[in-house]
Amino acid sequence: MAKAKAATRGRRYRFSFGPWNIHEGADPFGPPVRQPIPFARKLKKYRELGFQGVQFHDDDAVPDLDGKSPKQVLKEAAKIARMLANEGLVAEFVAPRLWEDARTIDGGYTSNSLSQRRYAIERSLQAIDIAMELGTKNIVLWLAREGTYIRESKNARQAYLWLLGAINAMLNHHPKVRILIEPKPNEPMDHAYVPTIGHAVAMAYASSDPSRVGGLIETAHAKLAGLDPSDEMAFALAHKKLWSVHLNDQNGLKFDEDKNFGAANLREAFNQVRVLEEGGFGLNGEFVGLDVKTMRTQKQNNNTAHLANSKRFFELLLHKVRTFDRKAEAQCIKNRDYEALERLVIEHLMGV
């Protein structure tokens, strides 16, 4: 037991982010305010910032892939794989970007159109081929438009069956692929299917191979559902289904802000790190992923500070988790003195 605890204390986490996290500052109310950075230059930033993993959408790896042959797609993916190797990086996952295509206006896997559902599955199978070329078996499904603007527009029971069929088709496409469902309750849809990790875990158990279907939890998405992100993570960990995280922060129930991790609610961030640390997250190679946006006000010459800051905040909170007085905590719990426990936590976070 002592050796296991020592190994836990000494282990190092691996960090990842996506190239979209270094962006030009456009939002729904205004155009870009910074110049774009070429993908190759973004890759060089990873190691400089202390990151090891790269998150991909399928068309991050192969732009305009719908207009290319399968052979061309794999050739371009192989080129990206060589670029990653040259920089000492690895691909964490590939996510099919289904929500931007005109054929997925009404959803992809859950569209009322058979041809559109087929397109969504075909593109997802191609994303698996890209992932294998990049050296990862992880496919992330952010079910962005899998939902409704008005509930009467779709049969929800049938939609879940279509979604399950799509997951099974992906599992059947390659024997090693793993599906990571990333739940979100809304935006861009009014109401999304699979809004929480509980729904995602249920879909995993209903799939043709539950051992290859898990989840990715994003802090902001859990908060948009009115839930505590650390509890969502704990639930997934209890089922051995937490295979990645997207850490960020959210200032209330509004749009998906993707603020720096820990910037809006330090105590919530502390508890997320605590749950990950105590639950053994990372021991099987899982990445601590960041999904944070550069503030629109940030200048061009320092447009990666949000990534460095979020990683730093995680590391500082990890130290707080590892130095928390567990004997005093246990005594407070034994005495059912939660006021004392509250003070213990807050003073520890404040450095008292």
Secondary structure as UniProt FT lines:
FT   HELIX           2..10
FT   STRAND          14..17
FT   HELIX           19..21
FT   TURN            28..29
FT   HELIX           39..49
FT   STRAND          53..57
FT   HELIX           58..61
FT   TURN            63..64
FT   HELIX           65..67
FT   HELIX           70..86
FT   TURN            87..88
FT   STRAND          90..95
FT   TURN            99..100
FT   HELIX           102..104
FT   TURN            105..106
FT   TURN            109..110
FT   HELIX           114..134
FT   STRAND          138..142
FT   TURN            144..145
FT   STRAND          147..148
FT   HELIX           151..153
FT   HELIX           156..173
FT   TURN            175..176
FT   STRAND          178..182
FT   STRAND          191..192
FT   HELIX           197..206
FT   HELIX           210..212
FT   STRAND          213..218
FT   HELIX           219..224
FT   TURN            225..226
FT   HELIX           229..238
FT   TURN            239..240
FT   STRAND          242..247
FT   TURN            261..262
FT   HELIX           266..278
FT   TURN            279..284
FT   STRAND          287..290
FT   TURN            296..297
FT   HELIX           300..302
FT   TURN            303..304
FT   HELIX           305..323
FT   HELIX           326..334
FT   TURN            335..336
FT   HELIX           338..350
//
